[in-house]
């Protein structure tokens, strides 16, 4: 997605210092913004983390797509009025039912985005 020119943000409840330790630099640099747990007053399921990422990217919520793997993240995305695709391998699909769509493989997401954007 980065190679195709999409703006990317990582929204996580993990503190910024831990993100720096856990996520390799070559992955971190793919993100235009990282909103960590200690960068917001209210964490997921509150919409603040996703709305902050949206503002920092200069986008409106409807211009964003959230990719989530957890129920609280899905609730946060939907509360922010953002479409959400859930990635199923981490939890059973029944836990992810609040998402607009659930996929089994990360590779499926690129196809969905390209189809919906007419690429």
For each residue, the residues with C-beta under 8 A, 3 or more apart:
1: 4 6 8 110 113
2: 5 6 8 30
3:
4: 1 119
5: 2
6: 1 2 113
7: 32 33 57 59
8: 1 2 30 31 32 33
9: 31 32 33 34 35 53 54 56 57
10: 19 23 28 31 33 34 35
11: 35 44 49 50 52 53 66 73 76
12: 19 34 35 36 37
13: 36 37 43 44 49
14: 18 19 22 36 37
15: 18 19 36 37 38
16: 19 20 34 36 37 38 39
17: 20 21
18: 14 15 21 22 36
19: 10 12 14 15 16 22 23 28 34 36
20: 16 17 23 28
21: 17 18
22: 14 18 19
23: 10 19 20 27 28
24: 27 28
25: 28 29
26: 29 30
27: 23 24 30
28: 10 19 20 23 24 25 31 34
29: 25 26
30: 2 8 26 27
31: 8 9 10 28 34
32: 7 8 9 57
33: 7 8 9 10 53 56 57
34: 9 10 12 16 19 28 31
35: 9 10 11 12 39 40 49 50 52 53 56
36: 12 13 14 15 16 18 19 39
37: 12 13 14 15 16 40 43 49
38: 15 16
39: 16 35 36 49 52
40: 35 37 43 46 48 49 52
41: 48
42: 46 48 49
43: 13 37 40 46 48 49
44: 11 13 49 70 72 73 75 76
45: 71 72 73 75 76 79
46: 40 42 43 49 76 79
47: 50 51 76 77 79 80 81
48: 40 41 42 43 51 52
49: 11 13 35 37 39 40 42 43 44 46 52 53 76
50: 11 35 47 53 54 61 64 66 76 77 80 82
51: 47 48 54 55 61 80
52: 11 35 39 40 48 49 55 56
53: 9 11 33 35 49 50 56 57 64
54: 9 50 51 57 59 60 61 63 64 80 82
55: 51 52 58
56: 9 33 35 52 53
57: 7 9 32 33 53 54 64
58: 55
59: 7 54 63 64
60: 54 63 64
61: 50 51 54 64 80 81 82
62: 81 82 83
63: 54 59 60
64: 50 53 54 57 59 60 61 82 83
65: 82 83 84 85 113
66: 11 50 73 74 77 80 82 83 84 85
67: 84 85 86 87 109
68: 73 74 77 84 85 86 87 96 99
69: 73 86 87 89 90 91 96
70: 44 73 74 90 91 95
71: 45 74 75 91 95 96 98
72: 44 45 75 76
73: 11 44 45 66 68 69 70 76 77
74: 66 68 70 71 77 78 84 86 96 98 99
75: 44 45 71 72 78 79 98
76: 11 44 45 46 47 49 50 72 73 79 80
77: 47 50 66 68 73 74 80 82 83 84 99
78: 74 75 81 82 84 98
79: 45 46 47 75 76
80: 47 50 51 54 61 66 76 77
81: 47 61 62 78
82: 50 54 61 62 64 65 66 77 78
83: 62 64 65 66 77 100
84: 65 66 67 68 74 77 78 98 99 100 101
85: 65 66 67 68 99 100 101 102 103 109 112
86: 67 68 69 74 96 98 99 101 102 103
87: 67 68 69 90 102 103 104 106 109
88: 91 92 93 96 102 103 104
89: 69 104 105
90: 69 70 87
91: 69 70 71 88 95 96
92: 88 95 96
93: 88 96 97 102
94: 97
95: 70 71 91 92
96: 68 69 71 74 86 88 91 92 93 99 102
97: 93 94 102
98: 71 74 75 78 84 86
99: 68 74 77 84 85 86 96 102
100: 83 84 85
101: 84 85 86 112
102: 85 86 87 88 93 96 97 99
103: 85 86 87 88 106 108 109 112
104: 87 88 89 108
105: 89 108
106: 87 103 109
107: 110 111
108: 103 104 105 111 112
109: 67 85 87 103 106 112 113
110: 1 107 113 114
111: 107 108 114 115
112: 85 101 103 108 109 115 116
113: 1 6 65 109 110 116 117 119
114: 110 111 117 119
115: 111 112 118 119
116: 112 113
117: 113 114
118: 115
119: 4 113 114 115
